[in-house]
């Protein structure tokens, strides 16, 4: 009733400003790249909610072997823009060719500026439809290497991270005396050409992002999401974010948000497009597991979960609800009691049920019993689910009663996906909803938290195979192993569900798996 009343009021307000567009129209979507979380899972979610989501031809989108084609992406977008209700587009894809390309490209600044201006002008020159754009601040990885970073990261990656960490501390006047000496040593040790290349790349990224801010100021972008990809409380990315934050705070908050994460941004904006096109303003209440809860600062991020959750709700087209009885969705966030987010592969991630986990599941169960729609963001661990939590959800037979469940990669990734999928829950039919949940349990819990490490230990490492860059024969063997292990692991909890899916390694690496229903088109 509350949601319907708000929809009527919101509709009346918007009709004063613009002509209404019929619900369930066409949305054009340009993803970061073709990884499952950016493309397949996101599109699957929106189509399950009844939207006609159209994406560019696969040849234009970045994959594991090549970057995307910005010129072709722009041409496709401009050709189809007038026939769409909304556009949701990755500026990293349109400016650089994808997320990886944004870190490794050799594109002159002038070209980046031209592309940024072309994107800003899309709305005024190609139909005036709603335009949502998401972009990222370059990450500050503690360790990485080519091809996802410039080649010099193989040798200098950890020291480049430490350099940025210390320079951030110096600027904030929080550096220790011994760290001042360490900073001087690093500046002398790292080759000048490496430092110059890194600073030029980061500077060009910031300057291109600043041009996109003009799209918010002018109204050419209806919304701009800026994500901080893989950062830390002290890092070069955090340092740049503080400068960017000054500019963002001068712009209207109803059209821009800036927070940690990257891969969830497209899903959030598609959820926002759905709400706005149907003149809905959903209210979201947030609850946390016992312990540090919302005060947790997760690994790979530089802000508290409470701050992040609030920003995600606004970005997804919702509004925070202090009183649970008024909420259309409860976002239940599974956090570590001590506020320390270990990796899902850590030995601590057992199937035991600590008191805090038991209390959290009790809370979720009560919410469901009282008729609340509940989306669980499982961020207790990084890069995978909490085994104890998932076991309890299945043992209590509430795993499929959730509006959404997500527990993959970073906290922001899980938070954003759980929220966006949860907000769309009313639009799914029963079978589509079950498939979305099964996909997440099979990916986030079965593979990421368990089978991935088993595959490393029992196949990849004993065979002296690489973690990424698997050849066709290696990839096929790994996929067979993964499929069998997932079936074995999930059978006691999910029965024969895994047999209905196929499991592949689309980027020929172990970091992500693609879970796809065998009857999928």
Secondary structure by P-SEA (a helix, b strand, c coil): caaaaaaaaaaaaaaacccccccccbbbbbcccccccccaaaaaaaaaaccccccccccccccccccccaaaaaaaaaaccccccbbbbbccccccccaaaaacccccaaaaaaaaaaaaaccccccccbbbbbbbccccccccccccccccccccaaaaaaaaaaaaaaaaccccaaaaaaaaaaaacccaaaaaaaaaaaaaaaaaaaaaaaaaaaccccbbbbbbcccccccaaaaaaaaaaaaaaacccccccccccccaaaaaaaaaaaaaaaccbbbbbbbbccccccccccccccccaaaaaaaaaaaacbbbbcccccccccccccccccccccccccccccccccaaaaaaaaaaaaaaaaccbbbbbcccccccccaaaaaaaaaaccccccccccccccaaaaaaaaaaaaaacccccaaaaaaaaaaaaaccccccccaaaaaaaccccccccccccccaaaaaaaaaaaaaaaaaaacccccccccccccccccccccbbbbbbcccc
